[in-house]
């Protein structure tokens, strides 16, 4: 899109260049000037109901007779200031706009609005789940009076109200900003929330017979500026200032929503969306927030094994190498694997050739942040040469080759063969090397088990449905005694090739190899992916075809916003 036209506005006596028509709050934020606000959110329509963002505005005055600007004795244009404060969130930047953000009138307005907001607000900051992330706390400190003149009894409202299966409301804390109401109506397309009653008795609630149960309900918790809406799952689990956040990618689908993984001392407590306007704006699906619970699943594989017996890593890798070198090998890759893991698997396939399959996982998407492709990195398999066409829905050919003895050993990554139609008898006919994170029928029948790591325990990259390569980082350590998948695959490649394995394999080093071997990634580095990812040139994927002969086409420019799909 063409760059927006810049205009000059004057803020507190200082001229600033800002995009024409930009909301005043956003324009000043780019210049490091904070306008306190509650109801305004850059991804929602403007409501203008909290009045916390009041500022003084004015425009240069003109002589009505001559239509010329009136000049002051000191040579400056005379400014006609408005008779009363203006709401900044409803003000757009135009040439000549003058703004006062710290005048006595503005400060008095901010203190008055803050005083009204705190009239019925409970004094429960020490036990509030929003403590540490609460804009009411921050703005009360920065823009409030610092003391209260209120001595009457506070109005009591409902507490611990269940709005839905994942969201709990403490109505005493609600400041009626309506962010949650607008989100459900405009983004989630589930117009379920609203206010009832009037004045200080106004209460947030669901429409009769409804509840907040859409798959995006927890985004209302993210955008709530106070502690009114809380996550039922995270509620009272941990103070946020004890947590560290690590950037990651949601693996629920090929959308590749950007996320933050919050953990303390090796334990994950929550996942929240990370803003990336090119992918997911600042939203994510509720179902993606639950994925971290698989890390501590009772079925988690946390040991190496040979013939159902626990062993050290070297013994398992040696046995796997023997099976691969015996010939008759087939490979089942995974679209859950990172680009780096898929690249190493392809190196293994080239060292010990055999048919490669990659299972397609599909379901009905929602047109928002859940795509039909239920894997995060199907497109990465094309880049690393693991795939030449989209995978077929069935694997009858693979099962037949196992049944007839053409394939004697299967190297399986993150897939359960029983879910792909392999009977118990068929599983006994083939030797299996299984690299995965959780136990299943395949791992139970495997001659060699290599424990893999979840996306939260390793670093790598995925290629999403926009053909955008995006990085994710390790948030917590893997189980004791395990190693990243890229180290295990690198060890196998080295052993099969009978060369010394690198002890410094990392995503950065592998991207150096990728740039040298994949034409579409020439000149790319791990660091060049940045925090928001990097889109591949269309020539890298324009000729990829479906197995039925239909071309795979996706135009990143067609995506305008998450809300419009």
N, C-alpha and C positions, 0 to 999 in steps of 0.2 A: 504494500500500500504506500502511496506517496507520503512523504514526511509532513506532519502537520505544520501549518503556518504559525510562526512565532509572533507573539505580541508582547508589548512592554507594559507591565503594571508596576505600580509603586506601592510598596509595603513598608509601612513605618519609616517613610522617608527614603527608602532604598529602591532603585529601579531593578526589576527582575525580568528576564526573558522566560516566557512560559508558552506552551502550546495554546493556540487560539481555541476558545470554547471549553477548555479543560475545567473540571470542577475546581473551585478555589481551594478546597481542603487538599486535594491531590496535588495541585500545582505548588502550593507552599510546602508540602511535605518533601517534594523533590529538592527544595532549597533548604531543607533542614529546619523549617518553621512549623511548629506543631499548633494545630487548631484543635482544641479538645472537642470530642464528639462521642456520641453514643449510638444514635439511631442510624447514622450514615455508615454505609458499607459500599466499597467501590464496585462490588459485583451485584448489588441489588438496586432497585429503584429508590429514588430519593423520597423520604417520608417527611423530613423536617419537623419532627414532633418532640425532640428532646430539648431543643433550644440551647444546648450547651455550646454550640459553635457560633454564637452571636459575635459579630465584628462590626466596626464602623466602615461604611463604604461611601465613596464619593466619585464624581466625574468632573472633568474640566468644564467650567461654565462658559457659555457663549452669549454675546450681546444679541438680543432679539432683533435689534434693528439692522445690524450689519452681518450677523451670523459669524462673527469673528470671535476667537477665544479672548476672554477678558484676562489682561495681564496685570499682575500685582506690581506695586512700585519697585520691588526688588527684582523684577524681570521674570518671575515665575508665573505660571498660569494659575488663575484663581480656581479653587476646588469647591464645588458645591456638595457639601457633606449631607447625607441623608438625615432626616429629622429624627430617626430612631435606628437602632442597630438592625443589621440585616443578617439573615441566616446564611452562613458560609456555604453549607452543603447545597443550597439552591442557587448559588451565585456562580456564574461561569465567567471565565477570564475574557475580557475584551480590552481593546486598545484604550489606554488612558485611565483604566480603573485604578483607584486609590483605596488602600485598605489600612485600617488601624487595628492592630491585634492586641495592643497592650495599653490602650488609653484607660484613664480612670473609669469611663463609662463601661468599657468592655469588661474590665476587671470586676466592676460592681455587678454586671449582668451574670458573669460566670459564678461569682460567689452566691448570688441569689438563686440561680438555677440549682447549684450544688446543694444549697440549703434545703430547697424544696425536695430534691431527690432523696435526701437523708431524713426527711421528716418521719417517715414510717419504716425506714430501713432498719433492720435489727442490728444491734452492735455485737455481731457474732464472728468478726473477722478471725479470731484465733481458731475457730473450729470450722470455718467455711472452706469448702473444697476448692474454691476459686482463689484462695489466698496465694499470692505470688504471681498471679496472672490477671488480677482484677483491675480493670480500668477505673472502677469507682474508688478503690483505694488510692490509685496513682493520681487521679485528677482531684480527689479531695485534698490530697497533700499539696499538689502543685497549684490548684486554682480555688480551693475552698477558703473559708474564713479562718479555719484552725480551731474554732470553738463552736459550740452549739447554744442557741438561744431557746431551744425547744424543751419545755418541761412537762408537757401534757403526756397522757398515756398514748403509746403508739397503737395504730390500728393493727389487729392481729389477723393474719391471713393463713390459708392452708399451708401445711408443711408436709414434705415427703409424699407429694402427690405423684401417682404413677400416670405419666402421660402416654407411655407406650412400653414395650418390652425392654427398651434400652435407655430410656430417658426418664429421669426423676426431677420433679419441679418443687422448688421451695419458693412459693409465691410471695412470701414476705420480702424477698430480695429483688424481685422483679421491678425494673424501672420503666416498663412499658415502652421499650424502644422499638418493638415490633420487628426486629431483625428476623426472628424465628418465623413469624407469620409470613413475611415476605419471601423468605427462603423456600418454605414449603409450597407457596403459591407459584413462585416464579421459576425456581430451579428444579425442585423435586416434582413439580406438577401434581402435588397432593395437598389441596387446599383444605387442611384439617384443623389448623389452629386459629384462634381468634380471642378477642377480649369480650368479657361480659361485665355488666354493672357499670357504674359511673364514679368519677372522682377518685377519692382515695380508696374506694372499694372495688375498683377495676381489677379484674383477675384474668389471667391467661388460662385458657382451657381448650379442650378439643370439642368439636361439634358433637351434638348428642348422637350416641350410638357409634362414634368413631374413636380411634386412638392413633397416636403417632407411631405407626409401625412400618413406614416405608423404609427402603434400604439405604436411605440417606439421612435418617433422623438424627444421627449423632453430629452432623454438621451444625445443627442448631446449638449444640453444646459448645462447639468450637467458636462460633461467632457471638455467643452470649457474652456481653461485656462485663457481666457481674456473675454472682454465684447462683443465679436462679435455676438455670438448666444444668444438670449434672449427669455424667455418665453413670448409670447404675452399676456397671461393671467396675469402673475405676474409682468410684465414690469412696472416699476415706481410705484408700489403699496406700497412698504415698504422697508426701509433700513434693510439689513440683520442683522446688529448689534443690532437692536431693537428687533429682534425675538428670541424666545427660542425654542429649538428643543427637542422633546420628542420621544423616540423609540416606534414604533407601528408596526402593521402587516396589509398588504393590504387584504381586505375582498372580493376582486373581484372574487377570485377563490381559489381552494384548494392548489395552489402552496404556498401560505403564504409568499409572497415577503416581506422582511424586509424594513421598511420605517422610515423616520423621518417626524414628523408633526411639522411645523413651525407656531408659533402663537404669538400674542401680545395682552395683555389685554382681553383675552377670545375670540379672533377672530382668526380663522385659515386663513393663507394667501397662503400657498403652502404645497405640499407634495413632498419629494424627496426620492430616494432609499437609503437604509442603507446597507452597505456591509455585506454579509453573503455568503461566498464562497460555503457553503453546500446547499444553497437554490436558491439564485438569483444573485450570484456574486455581482455586484454593479449596477444592472439595475432594471427597473420596467416599466410597461405598462403605456402609456399616460392615458388610460381610468381610471386606478386606482387613478390617481392624481386628478380626478374630484370629487371623492366620498365625500370629505369634504363639498361640497356645499349643501349637503342634510341637514346639521346641521341647516342652516338658511332657509330651505324651508318653503314656506307659509303654507304647509300642516302639519307642525310639530305639534305633540301633546305635549302640555306643561302643562296639567292640569289633575287632577283626575276627574272622572265623574261617576255618578250613574243615570241610566235612562235619559241620555242626559242632565243631569244637573251637573254643576261644583260643586265640594265638596272638603272637606279636605281628606287627605290620610286615616285617620282612618275609616271614613264612607265607603269609597270605599273598603278597605280591609275587613271590617266587612261584607259588602254585598257580596263580593266575597266568603268569608268563608261560609256564609249561603247557597249560591248556590252550593258550593262544597259538603257540608255536607248533602244536600238534596238527594244525590244519582243520579244515571244515568249520570255519568260524563264521558266525553271523552276528550282527550288531543291531541293538535296538537303542537308539539315541533318545534324547529327551528335549522337548521344547521348554522344559523347566530349567534346563542347564543354562549357564551363562555363555556369552560369546566365547570367552576364553576356554571354557570346558569343552564346548563343541569343537573348537579349533584343535584342541589336543586330542579329542576323540577321532577327528579326521586324520591326524597324524598317525594315530594307532591303526586306523583302517588302512592307510597307505603302507604301513610297515608290515601288517599281516592282513592282506586283502580278504574281503568277504562281503556278502550282501548287507546293505544298511537299510534299516527301517526306522521311521520316526512316526510315532502314533499321533494322529490328529484328535484333539479334544475340543469338542464344540458344544455349545448350548445356545439358547436364545438370549441374546443381549437385550439391554434395556434402552438403548439409544442414548445413553448418557455416559456412564463410566464403566459399564460392563459390556464388553464386546462379545460377539459370537465365538471368537477364538478364546478358549479358556486357558491359554498358556501365555507366558510373558515373552517368549523368545523364539517363536516359530521362524520369524524372518532372519534371526541370527544364523539359523542353520543353512540358509541359502548363501549367506556371505562366506561362511567357513567351508562351503562345498559339501556339507553333510547332506544336503538335499539338492536335487535338480528340478523337482516338481513338488507341488503340494502333496502331502501324504494321503494315500487312499484310506477310505473308512475301514476296510477290512484287511486282514493279514492272512488270508487263506493260503497264499503262496508260501509265506514263511512257515506256517504250520505244516504244510505239505512237505517242505524240504526237511523239517525236523522229523516228520513221520517216516520219510523214506531214507533217512540217515545221511542226506547230503550235508546237512548242518549238524555237526556233532557237539559244538560248543556255542553257547549264546552269551554274549557280553551285554548285559541288560543294565540300563541306567534309569533309575527312578520310575520304572514301570512295573506293573503287576501282570504277569503273563496270564494268570487265571482270569483276570478281568478282560483279557483279550481273546478268550475262548480256548485257552490251553487246558486240556483235561489233566487230571492227576497222572494218568498213564503217560500222556505226552510229556509232562514235566519230568517224569522219570527216565524218558528216552534220551534226554539231552543234558549235557553238563552245563551248568550255569555259573557265570561270574556275575555277581550282583553288586552294583554300586548304588546305594540308596540311603535314605534317612530313617525309614520306618519299616518295621517287619510286616511281611505279607506272605502269601503262598509261595511267591518266587524266592524270597530270601530263605524260607523254610526248606526249600528243595535245592538251594544253591550249594555247589561244592566250595565256592569261595565267596565270602561276604566282605565287602569293603565299606565301612561306615562313611556316609557322605554328610555334608553339612547343609543346614537350611540357609536360606537367603539372609537370615539375620546373623549368621555366624561366619560369613565370608565376604569378600570384596570381589566385584566384577561388574559386568555390564549386560544389558538387555537391549534388543532392538524392538521397538513397539510398532503398532499398526501404522504409524506415520513414517516408518523407516527412520526413526530417530533413535540413535544410540545413546543410552543413558546409563550413568554409573550408579552403583549402590555400594555401601560400605559396611564393614563388619560392626555390629552393634554389641554383641556379646560373644564370649569365647565358646567354642564348641565343647562337647563332652571331653573329659580328660582322656588322653591317649589317641584322639582322632587327629586328622590332618585335613586341610582344605582339599577339595576335589581336584584342583589343578595340580597339586603336589602328587597325589596318587596317580593321576593320569600321566603326568610328566615322568614319574618313576617307571610306569609300565612301558611307555614309549621308549625310554632309554634302555630298559632291560630287553625289550624285543629287538631293538636295533643293536644291542650289545655295545652301547656307548656309556660314558659316565653321565649320570643324571645331574642336572644343574641343581644346586642347593639354594639358588636365589630366584627361583621362578616366581613371578608375580604378574598381576594384570598389566602393569606398566611394561614389563619385559616382553610379555606375549603380544602386546599391541605393536611393539617394534617389529615382531615377526609378521603379524597380521598386515601391517602397512607394506611390508616387503613382498608378501605373497598374494594379497587380495587387491586387485586393481582398483576396486571401488574405494579402498581405504588408503590409497597411496598418499603419503604425506601426513596421515593422521597419527596422533599420539594419544596416550591415555589422558594426559592433561588437557588436550584440545577438546575433549568432550564437555568440559566445564560443568557447571552446576545445573544447567537446564538441558543438556544434551545437544546433539548435533545431527542434523538430518542428512541422509545420504542423497547424493545426486540421483535424479530419476533414471539415469542410464544404468545405475547399479541394479535396478529391479524391474525395469520396464518390460523385459522379455520373459519374465518368469511366468509359467503357465500352470493352470490347474491340470490335474490328471485327466479331466474330461475334455481338455483342450481349450477351456475358457481362460482368457488372460486375467492375471491378477493385477488390478489397477487400484491405486490409491493416490489421491492428489492432496498433499498436505495443505495446499492453499484453500481447499474447499472447507476446511474447518475454521469457522469464524469464532465460535465460543462454545464452551461446554453447555451453556444453557440452551443454545439453539441447535446443538448437535452438528 
